[in-house]
């Protein structure tokens, strides 16, 4: 069974550095798992490019890190 869909979420951003226009596709269940395991209110997402993994970590405590591979979309 293949499930496809789109999700768009708008959140407040405290700061941005580097490239400001980037389009990345992720598996939403992996993203939710990472966010559920982080107990802090703020997270830091680091992007290396459209087909590079995304690093997710708490803003204040980098002892926990989660990498999610991007998904190729056409």
Helices and strands as residue ranges (DSSP letters): H 28-37, E 43-47, E 54-58, E 65-68
